Amino acid sequence: EKPYPEVYAACFTALGQAAAGTQVDRAKVCGVGDSLEHDVHGAHANGIGSVFTANGVHCAALGTEEGSPVLPEADRLQALYDKYDVQPQHVMPGFRW
């Protein structure tokens, strides 16, 4: 079941190897995703910060369109955070390609 702890462990191992075997400073790592239940919760459960990309899977609940460059209203965001009992450290509309 997501979030998969093994995925985070593999990432921390790879980061440690890239940094010549030094300890990964989790304060400098964050998880990014559009699912509060999986991505944001997974980041918090694994001791790292989170960036919620709001205009993805939750866009209907937030009253926005998927991929919109505009942030949803703050009260809608907070209501959704409360529903999933999670508070991301940062929020952004999404990625633009």
N, CA, C and O atoms as CSV, one atom per row, in Angstrom:
chain,resi,resn,atom,element,x,y,z
A,1,GLU,N,N,0.838,-1.182,0.000
A,1,GLU,CA,C,0.000,0.000,0.000
A,1,GLU,C,C,0.880,1.241,0.000
A,1,GLU,O,O,1.869,1.322,0.728
A,2,LYS,N,N,0.500,2.204,-0.830
A,2,LYS,CA,C,1.230,3.465,-0.860
A,2,LYS,C,C,0.979,4.216,0.451
A,2,LYS,O,O,-0.105,4.093,1.021
A,3,PRO,N,N,1.920,4.963,0.926
A,3,PRO,CA,C,3.261,5.182,0.385
A,3,PRO,C,C,4.196,4.033,0.738
A,3,PRO,O,O,4.167,3.510,1.852
A,4,TYR,N,N,5.004,3.660,-0.201
A,4,TYR,CA,C,5.900,2.518,-0.025
A,4,TYR,C,C,7.182,2.937,0.705
A,4,TYR,O,O,7.968,3.713,0.162
A,5,PRO,N,N,7.404,2.439,1.917
A,5,PRO,CA,C,8.629,2.805,2.642
A,5,PRO,C,C,9.894,2.413,1.881
A,5,PRO,O,O,10.924,3.075,2.008
A,6,GLU,N,N,9.821,1.339,1.091
A,6,GLU,CA,C,10.993,0.880,0.340
A,6,GLU,C,C,11.446,1.915,-0.697
A,6,GLU,O,O,12.638,2.038,-0.978
A,7,VAL,N,N,10.501,2.646,-1.253
A,7,VAL,CA,C,10.847,3.672,-2.232
A,7,VAL,C,C,11.662,4.773,-1.559
A,7,VAL,O,O,12.672,5.223,-2.099
A,8,TYR,N,N,11.228,5.196,-0.399
A,8,TYR,CA,C,11.962,6.234,0.324
A,8,TYR,C,C,13.336,5.727,0.748
A,8,TYR,O,O,14.321,6.458,0.645
A,9,ALA,N,N,13.413,4.491,1.220
A,9,ALA,CA,C,14.700,3.919,1.624
A,9,ALA,C,C,15.661,3.881,0.440
A,9,ALA,O,O,16.839,4.204,0.591
A,10,ALA,N,N,15.173,3.490,-0.732
A,10,ALA,CA,C,16.022,3.443,-1.924
A,10,ALA,C,C,16.510,4.842,-2.300
A,10,ALA,O,O,17.661,5.017,-2.700
A,11,CYS,N,N,15.641,5.824,-2.172
A,11,CYS,CA,C,16.037,7.210,-2.478
A,11,CYS,C,C,17.101,7.713,-1.517
A,11,CYS,O,O,18.068,8.350,-1.934
A,12,PHE,N,N,16.924,7.429,-0.231
A,12,PHE,CA,C,17.922,7.879,0.744
A,12,PHE,C,C,19.260,7.173,0.519
A,12,PHE,O,O,20.317,7.779,0.700
A,13,THR,N,N,19.222,5.914,0.131
A,13,THR,CA,C,20.451,5.188,-0.195
A,13,THR,C,C,21.136,5.822,-1.392
A,13,THR,O,O,22.345,6.052,-1.364
A,14,ALA,N,N,20.384,6.107,-2.436
A,14,ALA,CA,C,20.957,6.730,-3.630
A,14,ALA,C,C,21.510,8.111,-3.322
A,14,ALA,O,O,22.583,8.471,-3.807
A,15,LEU,N,N,20.802,8.877,-2.531
A,15,LEU,CA,C,21.299,10.208,-2.154
A,15,LEU,C,C,22.588,10.099,-1.350
A,15,LEU,O,O,23.514,10.886,-1.544
A,16,GLY,N,N,22.647,9.130,-0.454
A,16,GLY,CA,C,23.864,8.924,0.333
A,16,GLY,C,C,25.038,8.530,-0.537
A,16,GLY,O,O,26.161,8.980,-0.307
A,17,GLN,N,N,24.794,7.694,-1.533
A,17,GLN,CA,C,25.856,7.289,-2.452
A,17,GLN,C,C,26.319,8.462,-3.295
A,17,GLN,O,O,27.514,8.618,-3.546
A,18,ALA,N,N,25.375,9.289,-3.735
A,18,ALA,CA,C,25.726,10.456,-4.540
A,18,ALA,C,C,26.522,11.471,-3.734
A,18,ALA,O,O,27.297,12.247,-4.293
A,19,ALA,N,N,26.331,11.464,-2.432
A,19,ALA,CA,C,27.039,12.403,-1.557
A,19,ALA,C,C,28.254,11.739,-0.918
A,19,ALA,O,O,28.649,12.088,0.194
A,20,ALA,N,N,28.837,10.790,-1.623
A,20,ALA,CA,C,30.057,10.099,-1.173
A,20,ALA,C,C,29.867,9.423,0.179
A,20,ALA,O,O,30.759,9.450,1.027
A,21,GLY,N,N,28.710,8.822,0.370
A,21,GLY,CA,C,28.477,8.030,1.567
A,21,GLY,C,C,28.153,8.823,2.814
A,21,GLY,O,O,28.068,8.247,3.899
A,22,THR,N,N,27.971,10.114,2.695
A,22,THR,CA,C,27.635,10.900,3.878
A,22,THR,C,C,26.169,10.702,4.257
A,22,THR,O,O,25.356,10.282,3.434
A,23,GLN,N,N,25.851,11.003,5.482
A,23,GLN,CA,C,24.478,10.906,5.980
A,23,GLN,C,C,23.597,11.926,5.270
A,23,GLN,O,O,23.979,13.087,5.124
A,24,VAL,N,N,22.436,11.500,4.836
A,24,VAL,CA,C,21.495,12.399,4.174
A,24,VAL,C,C,20.816,13.280,5.220
A,24,VAL,O,O,20.249,12.785,6.194
A,25,ASP,N,N,20.883,14.583,5.006
A,25,ASP,CA,C,20.217,15.528,5.893
A,25,ASP,C,C,18.762,15.648,5.439
A,25,ASP,O,O,18.466,16.340,4.466
A,26,ARG,N,N,17.871,14.983,6.136
A,26,ARG,CA,C,16.463,14.945,5.730
A,26,ARG,C,C,15.806,16.318,5.768
A,26,ARG,O,O,14.754,16.517,5.159
A,27,ALA,N,N,16.403,17.253,6.464
A,27,ALA,CA,C,15.865,18.618,6.483
A,27,ALA,C,C,16.041,19.295,5.124
A,27,ALA,O,O,15.407,20.314,4.847
A,28,LYS,N,N,16.903,18.728,4.277
A,28,LYS,CA,C,17.160,19.296,2.958
A,28,LYS,C,C,16.507,18.475,1.843
A,28,LYS,O,O,16.819,18.659,0.667
A,29,VAL,N,N,15.607,17.575,2.217
A,29,VAL,CA,C,14.936,16.705,1.251
A,29,VAL,C,C,13.433,16.895,1.403
A,29,VAL,O,O,12.928,17.075,2.512
A,30,CYS,N,N,12.725,16.854,0.281
A,30,CYS,CA,C,11.268,16.921,0.369
A,30,CYS,C,C,10.638,16.008,-0.679
A,30,CYS,O,O,11.227,15.706,-1.717
A,31,GLY,N,N,9.433,15.588,-0.366
A,31,GLY,CA,C,8.643,14.818,-1.314
A,31,GLY,C,C,7.698,15.771,-2.024
A,31,GLY,O,O,7.159,16.694,-1.414
A,32,VAL,N,N,7.497,15.543,-3.317
A,32,VAL,CA,C,6.639,16.400,-4.121
A,32,VAL,C,C,5.575,15.538,-4.779
A,32,VAL,O,O,5.886,14.507,-5.374
A,33,GLY,N,N,4.320,15.958,-4.673
A,33,GLY,CA,C,3.282,15.201,-5.342
A,33,GLY,C,C,1.915,15.823,-5.213
A,33,GLY,O,O,1.709,16.784,-4.472
A,34,ASP,N,N,0.967,15.240,-5.966
A,34,ASP,CA,C,-0.382,15.800,-5.999
A,34,ASP,C,C,-1.393,15.022,-5.171
A,34,ASP,O,O,-2.580,15.350,-5.184
A,35,SER,N,N,-0.949,14.003,-4.454
A,35,SER,CA,C,-1.861,13.228,-3.610
A,35,SER,C,C,-1.541,13.482,-2.134
A,35,SER,O,O,-0.452,13.167,-1.654
A,36,LEU,N,N,-2.518,14.058,-1.432
A,36,LEU,CA,C,-2.312,14.278,0.004
A,36,LEU,C,C,-2.210,12.946,0.734
A,36,LEU,O,O,-1.389,12.789,1.638
A,37,GLU,N,N,-3.033,12.001,0.346
A,37,GLU,CA,C,-3.079,10.699,1.009
A,37,GLU,C,C,-1.797,9.904,0.808
A,37,GLU,O,O,-1.342,9.221,1.726
A,38,HIS,N,N,-1.216,9.985,-0.369
A,38,HIS,CA,C,-0.040,9.172,-0.663
A,38,HIS,C,C,1.264,9.962,-0.619
A,38,HIS,O,O,2.180,9.605,0.122
A,39,ASP,N,N,1.354,11.027,-1.403
A,39,ASP,CA,C,2.617,11.754,-1.534
A,39,ASP,C,C,2.976,12.572,-0.299
A,39,ASP,O,O,4.076,12.444,0.238
A,40,VAL,N,N,2.055,13.405,0.145
A,40,VAL,CA,C,2.339,14.264,1.303
A,40,VAL,C,C,2.425,13.422,2.576
A,40,VAL,O,O,3.343,13.595,3.377
A,41,HIS,N,N,1.479,12.524,2.758
A,41,HIS,CA,C,1.526,11.645,3.927
A,41,HIS,C,C,2.806,10.804,3.911
A,41,HIS,O,O,3.453,10.634,4.944
A,42,GLY,N,N,3.163,10.285,2.751
A,42,GLY,CA,C,4.381,9.472,2.646
A,42,GLY,C,C,5.631,10.247,3.004
A,42,GLY,O,O,6.521,9.725,3.676
A,43,ALA,N,N,5.701,11.483,2.559
A,43,ALA,CA,C,6.855,12.314,2.902
A,43,ALA,C,C,6.953,12.492,4.416
A,43,ALA,O,O,8.019,12.318,5.006
A,44,HIS,N,N,5.826,12.841,5.034
A,44,HIS,CA,C,5.824,13.067,6.485
A,44,HIS,C,C,6.141,11.781,7.245
A,44,HIS,O,O,6.873,11.807,8.234
A,45,ALA,N,N,5.592,10.657,6.784
A,45,ALA,CA,C,5.829,9.375,7.460
A,45,ALA,C,C,7.293,8.948,7.378
A,45,ALA,O,O,7.761,8.136,8.176
A,46,ASN,N,N,8.007,9.506,6.404
A,46,ASN,CA,C,9.415,9.153,6.237
A,46,ASN,C,C,10.365,10.265,6.657
A,46,ASN,O,O,11.543,10.263,6.299
A,47,GLY,N,N,9.833,11.219,7.424
A,47,GLY,CA,C,10.682,12.221,8.058
A,47,GLY,C,C,11.201,13.323,7.159
A,47,GLY,O,O,12.244,13.912,7.442
A,48,ILE,N,N,10.483,13.614,6.069
A,48,ILE,CA,C,10.909,14.700,5.196
A,48,ILE,C,C,9.738,15.664,4.977
A,48,ILE,O,O,8.581,15.326,5.224
A,49,GLY,N,N,10.062,16.852,4.515
A,49,GLY,CA,C,9.045,17.845,4.221
A,49,GLY,C,C,8.294,17.494,2.949
A,49,GLY,O,O,8.600,16.503,2.285
A,50,SER,N,N,7.304,18.319,2.616
A,50,SER,CA,C,6.489,18.018,1.448
A,50,SER,C,C,6.098,19.278,0.690
A,50,SER,O,O,5.968,20.364,1.254
A,51,VAL,N,N,5.916,19.086,-0.620
A,51,VAL,CA,C,5.388,20.119,-1.502
A,51,VAL,C,C,4.169,19.509,-2.183
A,51,VAL,O,O,4.282,18.525,-2.914
A,52,PHE,N,N,3.012,20.095,-1.940
A,52,PHE,CA,C,1.767,19.619,-2.533
A,52,PHE,C,C,1.525,20.357,-3.836
A,52,PHE,O,O,1.463,21.586,-3.857
A,53,THR,N,N,1.389,19.608,-4.927
A,53,THR,CA,C,1.022,20.200,-6.209
A,53,THR,C,C,-0.499,20.108,-6.317
A,53,THR,O,O,-1.055,19.039,-6.566
A,54,ALA,N,N,-1.153,21.242,-6.125
A,54,ALA,CA,C,-2.592,21.278,-5.873
A,54,ALA,C,C,-3.474,20.951,-7.064
A,54,ALA,O,O,-4.558,20.396,-6.884
A,55,ASN,N,N,-3.050,21.273,-8.260
A,55,ASN,CA,C,-3.948,21.132,-9.404
A,55,ASN,C,C,-3.725,19.824,-10.159
A,55,ASN,O,O,-3.536,19.795,-11.375
A,56,GLY,N,N,-3.757,18.755,-9.385
A,56,GLY,CA,C,-3.642,17.406,-9.924
A,56,GLY,C,C,-4.860,16.601,-9.536
A,56,GLY,O,O,-5.981,16.981,-9.872
A,57,VAL,N,N,-4.664,15.489,-8.829
A,57,VAL,CA,C,-5.773,14.580,-8.527
A,57,VAL,C,C,-6.867,15.201,-7.651
A,57,VAL,O,O,-8.007,14.736,-7.673
A,58,HIS,N,N,-6.540,16.231,-6.893
A,58,HIS,CA,C,-7.536,16.859,-6.015
A,58,HIS,C,C,-8.176,18.105,-6.634
A,58,HIS,O,O,-8.886,18.830,-5.937
A,59,CYS,N,N,-7.947,18.371,-7.916
A,59,CYS,CA,C,-8.409,19.633,-8.492
A,59,CYS,C,C,-9.932,19.791,-8.418
A,59,CYS,O,O,-10.409,20.901,-8.185
A,60,ALA,N,N,-10.695,18.738,-8.604
A,60,ALA,CA,C,-12.161,18.872,-8.530
A,60,ALA,C,C,-12.596,19.308,-7.133
A,60,ALA,O,O,-13.449,20.184,-6.991
A,61,ALA,N,N,-12.013,18.700,-6.105
A,61,ALA,CA,C,-12.349,19.054,-4.726
A,61,ALA,C,C,-11.918,20.479,-4.392
A,61,ALA,O,O,-12.497,21.124,-3.518
A,62,LEU,N,N,-10.899,20.960,-5.095
A,62,LEU,CA,C,-10.386,22.304,-4.838
A,62,LEU,C,C,-11.004,23.360,-5.753
A,62,LEU,O,O,-10.712,24.548,-5.620
A,63,GLY,N,N,-11.852,22.929,-6.675
A,63,GLY,CA,C,-12.520,23.870,-7.559
A,63,GLY,C,C,-11.624,24.468,-8.624
A,63,GLY,O,O,-11.845,25.599,-9.055
A,64,THR,N,N,-10.613,23.723,-9.054
A,64,THR,CA,C,-9.694,24.195,-10.091
A,64,THR,C,C,-9.674,23.190,-11.234
A,64,THR,O,O,-10.297,22.131,-11.162
A,65,GLU,N,N,-8.957,23.539,-12.277
A,65,GLU,CA,C,-8.781,22.632,-13.401
A,65,GLU,C,C,-7.397,21.999,-13.317
A,65,GLU,O,O,-6.427,22.638,-12.908
A,66,GLU,N,N,-7.328,20.725,-13.715
A,66,GLU,CA,C,-6.035,20.040,-13.695
A,66,GLU,C,C,-5.041,20.813,-14.557
A,66,GLU,O,O,-5.331,21.182,-15.695
A,67,GLY,N,N,-3.864,21.048,-13.984
A,67,GLY,CA,C,-2.809,21.759,-14.684
A,67,GLY,C,C,-2.914,23.273,-14.652
A,67,GLY,O,O,-2.079,23.958,-15.242
A,68,SER,N,N,-3.919,23.809,-13.979
A,68,SER,CA,C,-4.086,25.259,-13.899
A,68,SER,C,C,-2.869,25.892,-13.229
A,68,SER,O,O,-2.326,25.328,-12.279
A,69,PRO,N,N,-2.431,27.062,-13.713
A,69,PRO,CA,C,-1.292,27.738,-13.083
A,69,PRO,C,C,-1.682,28.574,-11.859
A,69,PRO,O,O,-0.845,29.282,-11.298
A,70,VAL,N,N,-2.946,28.493,-11.447
A,70,VAL,CA,C,-3.446,29.308,-10.336
A,70,VAL,C,C,-3.655,28.438,-9.102
A,70,VAL,O,O,-4.203,27.340,-9.194
A,71,LEU,N,N,-3.218,28.931,-7.956
A,71,LEU,CA,C,-3.441,28.212,-6.700
A,71,LEU,C,C,-4.918,28.240,-6.320
A,71,LEU,O,O,-5.598,29.241,-6.547
A,72,PRO,N,N,-5.413,27.157,-5.748
A,72,PRO,CA,C,-6.779,27.163,-5.226
A,72,PRO,C,C,-6.894,28.128,-4.045
A,72,PRO,O,O,-5.889,28.563,-3.482
A,73,GLU,N,N,-8.134,28.454,-3.682
A,73,GLU,CA,C,-8.375,29.341,-2.546
A,73,GLU,C,C,-7.865,28.691,-1.268
A,73,GLU,O,O,-7.954,27.475,-1.096
A,74,ALA,N,N,-7.328,29.519,-0.373
A,74,ALA,CA,C,-6.714,29.031,0.866
A,74,ALA,C,C,-7.683,28.228,1.724
A,74,ALA,O,O,-7.290,27.222,2.315
A,75,ASP,N,N,-8.944,28.655,1.803
A,75,ASP,CA,C,-9.898,27.930,2.644
A,75,ASP,C,C,-10.207,26.545,2.076
A,75,ASP,O,O,-10.425,25.601,2.835
A,76,ARG,N,N,-10.226,26.417,0.761
A,76,ARG,CA,C,-10.438,25.096,0.145
A,76,ARG,C,C,-9.231,24.189,0.395
A,76,ARG,O,O,-9.386,23.000,0.672
A,77,LEU,N,N,-8.038,24.760,0.295
A,77,LEU,CA,C,-6.835,23.971,0.583
A,77,LEU,C,C,-6.868,23.458,2.018
A,77,LEU,O,O,-6.648,22.271,2.262
A,78,GLN,N,N,-7.144,24.351,2.967
A,78,GLN,CA,C,-7.131,23.946,4.377
A,78,GLN,C,C,-8.186,22.897,4.669
A,78,GLN,O,O,-7.939,21.971,5.442
A,79,ALA,N,N,-9.365,23.025,4.059
A,79,ALA,CA,C,-10.418,22.021,4.260
A,79,ALA,C,C,-9.963,20.648,3.766
A,79,ALA,O,O,-10.263,19.629,4.388
A,80,LEU,N,N,-9.240,20.624,2.644
A,80,LEU,CA,C,-8.749,19.352,2.120
A,80,LEU,C,C,-7.631,18.793,3.001
A,80,LEU,O,O,-7.567,17.585,3.230
A,81,TYR,N,N,-6.753,19.661,3.495
A,81,TYR,CA,C,-5.711,19.212,4.424
A,81,TYR,C,C,-6.355,18.600,5.669
A,81,TYR,O,O,-5.923,17.555,6.155
A,82,ASP,N,N,-7.383,19.259,6.170
A,82,ASP,CA,C,-8.077,18.757,7.356
A,82,ASP,C,C,-8.722,17.399,7.076
A,82,ASP,O,O,-8.672,16.500,7.915
A,83,LYS,N,N,-9.317,17.256,5.916
A,83,LYS,CA,C,-9.962,15.988,5.541
A,83,LYS,C,C,-8.972,14.836,5.561
A,83,LYS,O,O,-9.302,13.739,6.012
A,84,TYR,N,N,-7.744,15.081,5.069
A,84,TYR,CA,C,-6.729,14.036,5.007
A,84,TYR,C,C,-5.792,14.051,6.213
A,84,TYR,O,O,-4.861,13.248,6.286
A,85,ASP,N,N,-6.032,14.952,7.152
A,85,ASP,CA,C,-5.236,15.064,8.373
A,85,ASP,C,C,-3.746,15.165,8.076
A,85,ASP,O,O,-2.929,14.426,8.626
A,86,VAL,N,N,-3.416,16.099,7.192
A,86,VAL,CA,C,-2.024,16.306,6.805
A,86,VAL,C,C,-1.839,17.780,6.454
A,86,VAL,O,O,-2.770,18.429,5.977
A,87,GLN,N,N,-0.645,18.304,6.688
A,87,GLN,CA,C,-0.354,19.700,6.402
A,87,GLN,C,C,0.977,19.777,5.659
A,87,GLN,O,O,2.035,19.652,6.277
A,88,PRO,N,N,0.939,19.979,4.342
A,88,PRO,CA,C,2.205,20.102,3.619
A,88,PRO,C,C,2.955,21.375,4.020
A,88,PRO,O,O,2.344,22.355,4.448
A,89,GLN,N,N,4.270,21.351,3.878
A,89,GLN,CA,C,5.059,22.543,4.199
A,89,GLN,C,C,4.912,23.611,3.122
A,89,GLN,O,O,4.998,24.806,3.405
A,90,HIS,N,N,4.689,23.174,1.885
A,90,HIS,CA,C,4.589,24.109,0.764
A,90,HIS,C,C,3.487,23.630,-0.178
A,90,HIS,O,O,3.134,22.451,-0.201
A,91,VAL,N,N,2.956,24.572,-0.949
A,91,VAL,CA,C,1.961,24.235,-1.965
A,91,VAL,C,C,2.286,25.031,-3.221
A,91,VAL,O,O,2.704,26.187,-3.154
A,92,MET,N,N,2.088,24.392,-4.361
A,92,MET,CA,C,2.267,25.051,-5.650
A,92,MET,C,C,1.153,24.570,-6.573
A,92,MET,O,O,0.594,23.496,-6.350
A,93,PRO,N,N,0.820,25.344,-7.605
A,93,PRO,CA,C,-0.264,24.898,-8.482
A,93,PRO,C,C,0.048,23.573,-9.162
A,93,PRO,O,O,-0.805,22.686,-9.201
A,94,GLY,N,N,1.235,23.426,-9.688
A,94,GLY,CA,C,1.629,22.213,-10.399
A,94,GLY,C,C,2.848,22.493,-11.241
A,94,GLY,O,O,3.468,23.551,-11.133
A,95,PHE,N,N,3.181,21.551,-12.069
A,95,PHE,CA,C,4.322,21.699,-12.975
A,95,PHE,C,C,3.812,22.085,-14.351
A,95,PHE,O,O,2.738,21.651,-14.767
A,96,ARG,N,N,4.568,22.885,-15.045
A,96,ARG,CA,C,4.243,23.273,-16.421
A,96,ARG,C,C,5.354,22.750,-17.325
A,96,ARG,O,O,6.533,22.967,-17.046
A,97,TRP,N,N,4.998,22.082,-18.373
A,97,TRP,CA,C,5.988,21.527,-19.299
A,97,TRP,C,C,6.068,22.361,-20.541
A,97,TRP,O,O,6.849,22.052,-21.442
